[in-house]
Amino acid sequence: MTMDAATFWLPLLKIMWINILLSGDNAVVIALACRGLPDQARKWGIILGAGVAIVMRIAFTGVVATLMEWPYLKIIGGLLLFWIAIQLLIENGDEKDVKETDTVWAAVRVIAIADLVMSLDNVVAIAAAANGSWTLITIGLGLSIPLIIFGAQLVILLLERFPWLVWAGAALLGWVAGELINDEPFVANVLHGLPGAVSHFLLPIVGAAFVVGAGWLLRRRHAAAHSPDPA
C-alpha cells in the first residue's frame, strides 16, 4: 500500500516529535544504567541497550496500534492521550531510581526493562499518530530514539530555552487525541451530518485547545497552591 507525501511525512514528523518530547527520562535511564561501566563498555551498553529498547518499543507500539482497531478503544485511547498531554504541562516527572551496573548485559537488561515500563505514554501517542501503519511506527521510532540518546542534552536545552515547544507538543498530543476519537466509527457517524472539513478538523482543534486550556488552568492552580503564604 503506497502513501502520498501528506499521509506519510506529516504523521512521521508527529511520531518523531511526540517521541522526543515524551522520552526525556528514557535518556536519563540509559545514562544512569551505564554510568558505572568503563568508557568502552559504556559505549556498547548505550548502543545495545538502546537497540533492544527500540525493538521492544516497536513491537509494543504495534500491538497497541492493532488493539486500537477494537470497538471504542480509540475513544479510550484518545481520553488517555488527553491525560498524558495535560500531565506533560503540569508535572516535571518523577526521578527514576535506576541503579548503575558493572557489566554491559546487566546495563542492557536495566535499560530494556525501564524503557518498557516507562514508555506507555509514548506507545499510546505514537500508535495513535501512526494510525495503524507499521512503516510509520518503525521509521518514526527508529529515527527518533537515536536522536534522544545522543542528543538528549540538546533536546533539554531547547525545551528550557523555548518553553513554548512543550506547549506546542502538548497541543499536538491533544490534536492527535481528537483525531483518534474522530476515527472511532460511532463518533464519525455522529459527526456525519457536518460539512467535510468541519467533521474532520473539529475534534482535533477542540482537543488541542482543551489540552492547552486545561494545562494553563491547572498550572495556575498548582502554582497558587504551592506559593508561600503572605506574611
N, C-alpha and C positions, 0 to 999 in steps of 0.2 A: 504494500500500500504506500503510495507516494504522498508527500506532503508539500504544499506550496510554502513559500517563504514565510507568510504571515502565521501559518499554523505550526511552523517548526521553530523559527528563530525567536519569536516572542515568548512562547512557553519555555524555550530553553533558557532565555535570559531570566525569566521569572524563577525557574528552578535554581539557577546558579546564585541569584541574589538572595533568595529565601534561605538557601543552604548556608551561604556565607554569614548572613545575618543571625541565624539561629545556632551556629556551630562554634561560637567563640569558646565555650567551655571545653569543647572536644579537643581543640588545640592545646589548651591548658593541661588536660588529662595526658596527652601524649608527652608533653614536656615533663610533667611530674613523674610519669611512669619510667621515663628513660634517664632521669637526671643522675641516677647512681651508677650508670654504665660508663665504662671507658669511652673515649672520644669515638674510636672506630666502631665499637659495638653500639654506641648510642645512635650513630647514623643508620646502622642496619635495623635497630629497634624501631626507629621512627618510620623507615621505609616499609618494613614488613608489617608493623602494626597498622600503619595507615592502609596498606594494601588489603589486609584481612578485613579491616573496618569497612572499606569501600565495597568489597564483595558482599559482606553481610548486610550492609545497608541497602544495596541494590536489590538483593533478594527480599529483604523485609519490606521495602517500598513496593516492590512488585506484588507481593501478597496483599498488602493494604489496598493497592490500586485495583486488584481483582475483587476484593471484598466490597469496594465502593459500588460495584455494579449490582449488589443486592438491594432489594427494595428499601427505601427510606434511609439507607445508610449514608447517602450523600447529605441528607439533612443533618444527621448526627455528626458527620464529619465537618460540615460547614459550621455548626454550632461550636464544635471543639476548636476549630480554627479561630473563631471569634475570641474564645477564651485565651488561646495561645497568643494572639496578637495583642490583646489588652494586657496580659501579663508581661509581655515584652516591654511595654511602655511604663508599667508601674513598679516593676521589680528589677533588681540588678542581678538576680540569680544567687543561688547559694554556693558557698565554697564546697568544692568536691574533696572528699577525704580519699586521696589516692596515694598509696604507698609507693615509694621508689623501689626498684627491683635491681637484682645483681646479675641477671642473665638476660640475654636477648629474648628468649622464648617466654620467660616469665613476663617481660615487658609487653610482648605481643599479646599474651593472654589478658593482661590487665587492660590494655588499650581496647581490645576487641569487646570484652565484656562491658566495660564502662561506656563505650560508644553505643552499644546496643541498648543499654538501659537508659542512656541519656537522650536518645535520638527519636523518641516517639513523636515529639512535636515536629521535628524535621521531616520525618517519614510521612505523617499525615498531610503536611503542607505540600510536600513535593509530589505525592501521589495525586493530590487534587490538581496541582498545576500541570502535571503531565497528562491528565485526562486519559489515563489507561495506556499510554504509549511507552512500551519498554525501551524503545530507541531513545526517547527524550529522557527517561529515568537514567539509563546507563550513561549517556553522554553528559547530561547535566551534572550528575554526581561525580562522574569520572573527572570532569574538568574543575569542579568547584572544590572538592575535598583537598587536592594538592595545593590549591590557592590558599585554603585555610591553614594548612600545615606549614607551608613555607612562607606565607605572607601574613601570619596571624598578627604580628606586631603592627604591620602596615594597616591592616583592617581595623585594629583597635584604635590607632592614631586617627584614622579617617573618621571613625564614629565619634571619637572625642572632639575632634576639631569641627566636625559638621554634624551636630546632634540631629538636624532635620533628616539626615539619612535614616536614622532609626524610626522617625515618624513616617517617612516615606515607605520604609519596609513594612511597618505595621499596617499602613493603609493598603499596601499591596496584598498582605495577608487577608485583610477584610474584603478586598476585591475578589480574591481567589475563593474565599468562603462564599461570597454572593454568587459567583459563577457556579460553584459546586452545588449549592442549593437550587440554583436556577436549572441545572441539568437533571434534577430529580423529576421523573415523568409526572408525578402528581402536581408538583409546583408548575411545571411547564403547561399542564392542562388548565390550571387556574389562570395563568397569565396569557392564555392563548388568544383571548379577545383583544389584547392590546396591540398597537402597531408594532411591527417587527423590531425596530431599533429600540423602542421603549421596553418591550418584553425582554430583549437581550441584555440591555445595559442597566435596567432599573435596579435589580438586586445587587449587582456588583458595586454600583455607585452608592446605594444605601449602605452596603456592608462596609465600604471604605470610610464613609462619613461616620457611621456608627462607632467603628473602632477608634478613630481619631477623637470623636466627641467624648466617648466613654473613658478613653485613656486620659484625656485632659481633665475631666471632672474628677476621676479617681486619684490622679496625681495631686490635684489641688487639695482634695480631702486628706490624702496621705501626708502631704506637707503640713497642712494645718494641724493634724493630729500629733505630729512629731515636732512641731515648733515649740520653743521654750515659752513657758507662761510669762506674761509681762510682770515685772516686779511690782 
